[in-house]
Amino acid sequence: MYDTAEFGSVVQVAVFAGLTALVGLLTWWKVRSAKHDGSEQDVFLAGKGLSWFFVAGSITLTNLSTDQLVGMNGNQMLLLAWWEIAGFVGLMALAFVFVPLYYRYNCTTVTELLERRYDGRSIRTLISAIFIAGNLLIYLPAALYSGGLFLQSLFSAQIPIIAFSIGLALIGAAYTVFGGLRAVAVMDTFSGIGILFLALVIVFLALAAVDFDIVIGVPPERLSMVGASDSPIPFHTLFTGMAFIQIFYWSTNQNITQKAMAAPTVREAQKGVFAAAAVRILVVPPIVVIPGVVAYKLFGDVGDAAYGRLAAEVLPTWLSGAFAAMVAAAVITTFSAVLNSTVALYSVDFHEQFIGKVENHWKLGAAMSTLATILAIVMVPVFMNAESIINLLQQLNGLSSMPILSAFIVGLLFRDVAARSAIAGVLWGIGLYALFTFNEGFAAWVGLHYIDFMVITLVTSVVAALAFNRFALGRRAQWLGFSLFRSERPTAA
C-alpha cells in the first residue's frame, strides 16, 4: 500500500523537474539557430534582435522574482502594492526619455551615456563599479536567498536554504554562460507567461480559502492603501521620493534597461516597455500583496515565509510542483539577467579600458560569471538575518540609487560639467545616505522616512556636483533644460 503523502511528494518533485526541463528545452529550441560572433552586441544585447514581446517578457521577469513574490507578500499588507503601481512612472520615463537617448548614443551599457555627456570617462568607471558592487553584494545573493526560502517553504523540506540557492545559481549561470542575453530574454518570457498565470490562480485559491473575505480577522492597517507615518510606505512618500526611486530603477539601472537596448529599433523597444507597463499595472499588484494578507489570516505574522506556506496550503500537489518550477524559473532568469548585466559592465567598462580589447566576450563572460556566481552564493547567509528582505533591499538601494540618478540629471540637463564634478556629487550622496542609514543618532535628528530622505540625497547631490564644478574647477554649467530630449542629434557635453 502506497503512502499518500510520499506519493504526493514524488509527484510534486516530478512535475517541478519536468517543467523546469521543458522551459530549458523551449528556450534552446527558440535560440538554437542564432548566429554568434562573440561581440558585445551578440552576448549582451542579443544581437539587437529582440522583438517587443521578448523585451516586455524579459523586463517583467527580471524584476518579478521571489524578491517581490516572497518579500512583498512577506510584509503581509496591501500597502506594498505601491512599489509595483508606481513602477509605471519609471517605465514611462524609460520609454519616452531614456530609450531614445540610449539608441541615439548607441549604448551597450547605461554608463556609456554618462561618458558621452561629460568630458571624461571617470564618471562612467565609477558608476559602473557601483552597479557591479550592488549586483554582486545585493541583487544576486538576494535573488538566491529568496528563491531558496520559497522552495524550502513550498516543499516543506529539511534541506537548508543554501542548498536550494546553489542549485538555482548553477542553472542561472549556465544560461548566462551558454546563451547570453538572448537565452535569458526568451526564458524570461516563456516562464513569465506561466508564473503570471499561476500566481493569479494562487490569488483566486487563496481568496477562496477564506471565503473571499480578508477583512475579518486582519488588522485594518494591513488592508489600508494609505500608509501611516510608521509604515513601510507612508502615504506622503508617494509624492516625494517614490517617483525618483522608480525612475532610477526602471530607466537608469543596467539590469533593466539592457533589455530595452536589445531591440532592433527605438519603436520596437518602446512597444516592449509599454507592454511591460501594462502588466505592471494590471497583473502584478494583486499577486504580490493579496496572498500575504490571506496568509496573515490563516497563519498569523509569519514574515517572508508567508508566500511559500500559502502556496503549499492552497495548491493541489501537482500544481504546487508546477508553480515551484515557474518560481524557480523566475529566480533563474532574474539571476541570469543580473549576471549578464554584471559581466557586460565589467567587460565593456573595465576590461576593454584597463586590460585590453576583448576578442571573444563569450570566453571572458564565462570566467567572470563563474567568479560572480561563487561570490553571490557566499553572500546568501547575510540575507538570512533580514527582518524583511524587500524593505532591506530598498534601504540598501538608497546608498547608490539617488547618487547615480543625480549624475544622469546633471549630465542630461546641463552642459560643460566636468566628470570630476559629477563624481563629487555621487560621493556626496553616498556618504550622506550612508550616514542616515547607519548612524541612528543622525537619522533620529533628521526624523525623516528613508524614502523622504532619498529626495534630499538626490537634490543635494545635484547641488554638490554643480557647486564643485563652479567653485573648485571654475567652470560654469550651462542649463540645457529639456532640449536634449527633443534634439535629433546628440548635443555635446
ZAGU-240009 format. One record per residue (C-alpha): z, y, x; chain; residue number from 0. Coordinates in steps of 0.5 Angstrom, whole numbers. Each point is the difference from the previous one (the first is absolute). Layout:
<sites>
      Z      Y      X  cadena  num
      Z      Y      X       A  NUM
...
</sites>
This chain:
<sites>
      Z      Y      X  cadena  num
      0      0      0       A    0
     -2      7      3       A    1
      5      5      1       A    2
     -3      6     -5       A    3
      3      6      5       A    4
     -3     -4      6       A    5
     -7     -1     -3       A    6
      0      8     -2       A    7
      1      2      7       A    8
     -5     -4      2       A    9
     -5      3     -5       A   10
      2      7      2       A   11
     -1     -1      7       A   12
     -7     -4     -1       A   13
     -2      6     -4       A   14
      2      5      5       A   15
     -3     -3      5       A   16
     -6     -2     -4       A   17
     -1      7     -2       A   18
      1      3      7       A   19
     -5     -4      3       A   20
     -5      2     -6       A   21
      1      7      2       A   22
     -2     -1      7       A   23
     -6     -4     -2       A   24
     -3      5     -4       A   25
      2      5      5       A   26
     -4     -4      5       A   27
     -6     -1     -5       A   28
     -1      7     -1       A   29
      0      3      7       A   30
     -3     -6      4       A   31
     -7      3      0       A   32
      3      6      3       A   33
     -3      2      7       A   34
      4      2      5       A   35
     -1      4      7       A   36
      8      2      2       A   37
     -1      7     -1       A   38
      6      4     -3       A   39
     -4      1     -6       A   40
     -1     -7     -1       A   41
      7     -2      1       A   42
      4      6     -3       A   43
     -5      3     -5       A   44
     -3     -7     -3       A   45
     -7      3      3       A   46
      0      5     -5       A   47
     -2     -5     -6       A   48
      6      0     -5       A   49
     -2      2     -7       A   50
      4      4     -4       A   51
      3     -7     -3       A   52
      3     -2      6       A   53
      2      7      2       A   54
      4      0     -6       A   55
      3     -7      1       A   56
      2      1      7       A   57
      3      7     -1       A   58
      4     -3     -6       A   59
      3     -7      3       A   60
      1      4      7       A   61
      5      4     -4       A   62
      2     -5     -5       A   63
      4     -5      3       A   64
      7     -3      0       A   65
      3      7      2       A   66
     -2      2     -7       A   67
      1     -6     -4       A   68
      7     -2      4       A   69
      2      7      2       A   70
     -1      4     -6       A   71
      2     -6     -5       A   72
      6      0      4       A   73
      2      6     -2       A   74
      0     -2     -7       A   75
     -1      6     -3       A   76
     -6      3     -4       A   77
      0      7      5       A   78
     -3     -4      6       A   79
     -7      0     -4       A   80
     -1      8      2       A   81
     -1     -3      7       A   82
     -7     -3     -3       A   83
     -1      5     -5       A   84
      0      6      5       A   85
     -5     -4      4       A   86
     -5      3     -4       A   87
      1      6      3       A   88
     -1     -3      7       A   89
     -6     -4     -2       A   90
     -4      6     -3       A   91
      1      4      7       A   92
     -3     -5      4       A   93
     -6     -1     -5       A   94
     -1      8      0       A   95
      2      3      6       A   96
      1     -5      6       A   97
     -5     -6     -2       A   98
     -6      6      1       A   99
      3      2      7       A  100
      1     -7      3       A  101
     -7     -1     -2       A  102
     -2      7      3       A  103
      3     -1      6       A  104
     -2     -8      1       A  105
      7     -2      1       A  106
      3     -7      1       A  107
      7      2      0       A  108
      3      6     -3       A  109
      2      2      6       A  110
     -7      2      2       A  111
      0      5     -5       A  112
      6      4      4       A  113
     -4     -1      6       A  114
     -6      4     -3       A  115
      5      5     -3       A  116
      4      2      6       A  117
     -2      2      7       A  118
      2     -7      4       A  119
      2     -7     -1       A  120
      7      0      1       A  121
      2      1     -7       A  122
     -5     -6     -2       A  123
      4     -4      5       A  124
      7      2     -3       A  125
     -2     -1     -7       A  126
     -3     -7      2       A  127
      6     -2      4       A  128
      5      2     -6       A  129
     -5     -4     -5       A  130
      1     -6      5       A  131
      7      0      0       A  132
      1      1     -7       A  133
     -4     -6     -1       A  134
      3     -5      5       A  135
      7      2     -2       A  136
      0      2     -7       A  137
     -6     -3     -4       A  138
     -2     -6      3       A  139
      7     -3      0       A  140
      2      3     -7       A  141
     -6     -4     -3       A  142
      2     -6      3       A  143
      7      0     -2       A  144
     -1      2     -7       A  145
     -5     -6      0       A  146
      5     -5      3       A  147
      5      3     -5       A  148
     -4     -1     -6       A  149
     -3     -7      2       A  150
      7     -2      1       A  151
      3      2     -6       A  152
     -6     -3     -4       A  153
      0     -7      3       A  154
      8      0      0       A  155
     -1     -3      7       A  156
      6      0      5       A  157
     -6      2      5       A  158
      2      6      4       A  159
     -4      6     -2       A  160
     -2      1      8       A  161
     -4     -7     -1       A  162
     -4      3     -6       A  163
     -1      6      4       A  164
     -3     -3      6       A  165
     -5     -4     -5       A  166
     -2      6     -3       A  167
     -1      3      6       A  168
     -4     -5      4       A  169
     -5     -1     -6       A  170
     -1      8     -1       A  171
     -1      1      8       A  172
     -5     -6     -1       A  173
     -4      4     -5       A  174
      0      7      5       A  175
     -2     -4      6       A  176
     -6     -4     -3       A  177
     -2      4     -6       A  178
      1      7      2       A  179
      1      6     -6       A  180
     -6     -4     -4       A  181
      4     -6     -1       A  182
      6      4     -1       A  183
     -3      4     -6       A  184
     -3     -6     -3       A  185
      6     -4      0       A  186
      4      6     -3       A  187
     -5      1     -6       A  188
      0     -8     -1       A  189
      7     -1      0       A  190
      1      7     -3       A  191
     -3     -2     -7       A  192
      5     -6      0       A  193
      6      4      2       A  194
     -1      5     -5       A  195
     -2     -4     -6       A  196
      6     -5      2       A  197
      5      6      1       A  198
     -2      2     -7       A  199
      2     -7     -3       A  200
      7      1      3       A  201
      1      6     -3       A  202
     -2     -3     -7       A  203
      4     -6      1       A  204
      6      4      3       A  205
      0      4     -7       A  206
     -1     -6     -4       A  207
      6     -3      3       A  208
      5      6     -2       A  209
     -4      0     -7       A  210
     -4      7      2       A  211
      7      3      1       A  212
      2      3      6       A  213
      4      6     -3       A  214
      7     -4     -2       A  215
      4     -2      6       A  216
     -4      4      5       A  217
      4      7      2       A  218
     -4      6     -2       A  219
     -1      3      7       A  220
     -4     -7      1       A  221
     -5      2     -5       A  222
     -1      7      1       A  223
     -6      3      3       A  224
      4      7      1       A  225
      4     -2      7       A  226
      7      3      0       A  227
      1      4      7       A  228
      4     -6      3       A  229
     -6     -5     -2       A  230
     -6     -2      5       A  231
     -4      5     -3       A  232
      3      6     -3       A  233
     -5      3     -5       A  234
     -1      6      3       A  235
     -2     -3      6       A  236
     -7     -2     -3       A  237
     -2      7      0       A  238
      3      1      8       A  239
     -1     -5      5       A  240
     -3     -6     -4       A  241
     -8      3      0       A  242
      0      1      7       A  243
      3     -7      1       A  244
     -6     -2     -4       A  245
     -5      4      4       A  246
      2     -3      7       A  247
      1     -7     -2       A  248
     -7      0     -4       A  249
     -4      5      4       A  250
      2      0      7       A  251
      3     -7      1       A  252
     -5     -4      4       A  253
      3     -6     -3       A  254
     -3      2     -7       A  255
     -6      5      2       A  256
     -3     -5      5       A  257
     -3     -4     -7       A  258
     -3      6     -3       A  259
     -3      2      7       A  260
     -4     -7      0       A  261
     -4      1     -6       A  262
     -8      2      2       A  263
      1      7     -4       A  264
      5      5     -2       A  265
     -2     -1     -7       A  266
      1     -8      0       A  267
      7      2      4       A  268
      2      5     -6       A  269
     -2     -5     -5       A  270
      4     -5      3       A  271
      6      5      1       A  272
     -1      2     -8       A  273
      1     -8     -2       A  274
      6     -1      4       A  275
      3      6     -3       A  276
     -2     -3     -7       A  277
      4     -6      2       A  278
      6      4      3       A  279
      1      4     -7       A  280
     -2     -6     -5       A  281
      3     -6      3       A  282
      5      1      6       A  283
      5      4     -3       A  284
      3     -6     -5       A  285
     -1     -5      5       A  286
      5      3      5       A  287
      5      2     -5       A  288
      1     -4     -6       A  289
      1     -7      3       A  290
      6      3      4       A  291
      3      3     -6       A  292
      0     -6     -4       A  293
      3     -4      6       A  294
      6      5     -1       A  295
      1     -2     -7       A  296
     -1     -7      2       A  297
      4     -1      7       A  298
      3      7      1       A  299
     -1      4      6       A  300
     -3     -5      5       A  301
     -4      5      4       A  302
     -6     -2      4       A  303
      1     -7     -3       A  304
     -2      2     -7       A  305
     -7     -1      0       A  306
      0     -7      3       A  307
      5     -2     -4       A  308
     -3      2     -7       A  309
     -7     -3      2       A  310
      4     -6      1       A  311
      3      0     -6       A  312
     -6      2     -5       A  313
     -6     -3      3       A  314
     -1     -8     -1       A  315
      0     -4      6       A  316
     -8      0      1       A  317
     -1      7     -1       A  318
      6      2      5       A  319
     -4     -3      5       A  320
     -6      4     -1       A  321
      4      6      0       A  322
      3     -1      6       A  323
     -7     -2      3       A  324
     -2      7     -2       A  325
      6      4      2       A  326
     -1     -4      7       A  327
     -7      3      0       A  328
      2      7     -1       A  329
      5     -1      5       A  330
     -5     -3      5       A  331
     -5      6     -2       A  332
      5      5      1       A  333
      2     -2      7       A  334
     -7     -2      2       A  335
     -3      7     -2       A  336
      6      4      3       A  337
     -1     -5      6       A  338
     -7      2      0       A  339
      1      8      0       A  340
      5     -1      6       A  341
     -5     -3      4       A  342
     -5      5     -2       A  343
      5      5      2       A  344
      1     -3      7       A  345
     -7     -2      1       A  346
     -3      7     -1       A  347
      5      5      1       A  348
      3     -3      6       A  349
     -3     -6      4       A  350
     -7      4      0       A  351
      3      6      2       A  352
      5     -2      5       A  353
     -2     -7      3       A  354
     -8     -1     -1       A  355
     -5     -1     -5       A  356
      0     -6     -5       A  357
     -6     -4      0       A  358
      3     -5     -5       A  359
      5      2     -5       A  360
      1     -7     -3       A  361
      3     -2      7       A  362
      4      6      1       A  363
      2     -1     -7       A  364
      2     -7      0       A  365
      5      2      6       A  366
      3      6     -3       A  367
      1     -4     -7       A  368
      4     -5      4       A  369
      5      4      3       A  370
      1      5     -6       A  371
      1     -7     -5       A  372
      5     -2      5       A  373
      4      7      0       A  374
      0      0     -7       A  375
      3     -7     -1       A  376
      5      2      5       A  377
      2      6     -4       A  378
      0     -3     -7       A  379
      8     -1      0       A  380
      1      7      1       A  381
     -2      1     -7       A  382
      5     -6     -3       A  383
      5      5      0       A  384
     -3      5     -4       A  385
      3      2     -7       A  386
     -7      2     -3       A  387
     -6     -2      4       A  388
     -4      5     -4       A  389
      5      6      1       A  390
      1     -1      7       A  391
     -8      0      1       A  392
     -1      6     -3       A  393
      6      3      4       A  394
     -3     -2      7       A  395
     -7      2     -2       A  396
      3      7      0       A  397
      1      0      7       A  398
     -7      0      1       A  399
     -4      2     -6       A  400
      1      7     -1       A  401
      0      2      7       A  402
     -7     -4      0       A  403
     -2      4     -6       A  404
      1      6      3       A  405
     -5     -1      6       A  406
     -5     -1     -6       A  407
      2      6     -4       A  408
      0      5      6       A  409
     -7     -4      3       A  410
     -4      1     -6       A  411
      3      7     -3       A  412
      0      4      7       A  413
     -5      1      6       A  414
      2      1      7       A  415
      6     -4      0       A  416
      2     -4      7       A  417
      1     -7     -1       A  418
      7      1      4       A  419
      2      5     -6       A  420
     -2     -6     -5       A  421
      5     -5      5       A  422
      5      5      0       A  423
      0      1     -8       A  424
      0     -8      0       A  425
      6     -1      5       A  426
      4      6     -4       A  427
     -1     -4     -7       A  428
      2     -7      3       A  429
      6      3      3       A  430
      2      4     -6       A  431
     -1     -6     -4       A  432
      4     -5      4       A  433
      6      5      1       A  434
      0      0     -8       A  435
     -1     -8     -1       A  436
      5     -2      6       A  437
      5      6      0       A  438
      5     -1     -6       A  439
      3      7      1       A  440
     -6      4      1       A  441
     -3     -4     -7       A  442
      6      2     -3       A  443
      0      7      2       A  444
     -7      0     -3       A  445
      1     -3     -6       A  446
     -7     -2     -2       A  447
     -3     -6     -2       A  448
     -5     -3      5       A  449
     -6      1     -4       A  450
      2      7      0       A  451
      1      1      7       A  452
     -7     -3      1       A  453
     -2      7     -2       A  454
      4      3      4       A  455
     -2     -4      6       A  456
     -8      1     -2       A  457
      1      8      0       A  458
      4      1      6       A  459
     -5     -5      4       A  460
     -6      4     -2       A  461
      4      7      2       A  462
      2     -3      6       A  463
     -7     -2      2       A  464
     -2      7     -2       A  465
      5      3      4       A  466
      0     -4      6       A  467
     -8      2      0       A  468
      1      7      0       A  469
      7      2      4       A  470
     -1     -6      5       A  471
     -7      0      1       A  472
     -2      7     -2       A  473
     -6     -3     -5       A  474
      0      3     -7       A  475
     -2     -5     -5       A  476
     -6      2     -5       A  477
      1     -2     -7       A  478
     -6     -4     -3       A  479
      3     -2     -7       A  480
     -4     -5     -3       A  481
     -6      2      2       A  482
     -1     -6      5       A  483
      0     -5     -6       A  484
     -6      4     -3       A  485
     -4      0      6       A  486
     -6     -4      1       A  487
      1     -1      8       A  488
      6      0      4       A  489
      4      6      2       A  490
      2      1      7       A  491
      7      0      2       A  492
</sites>
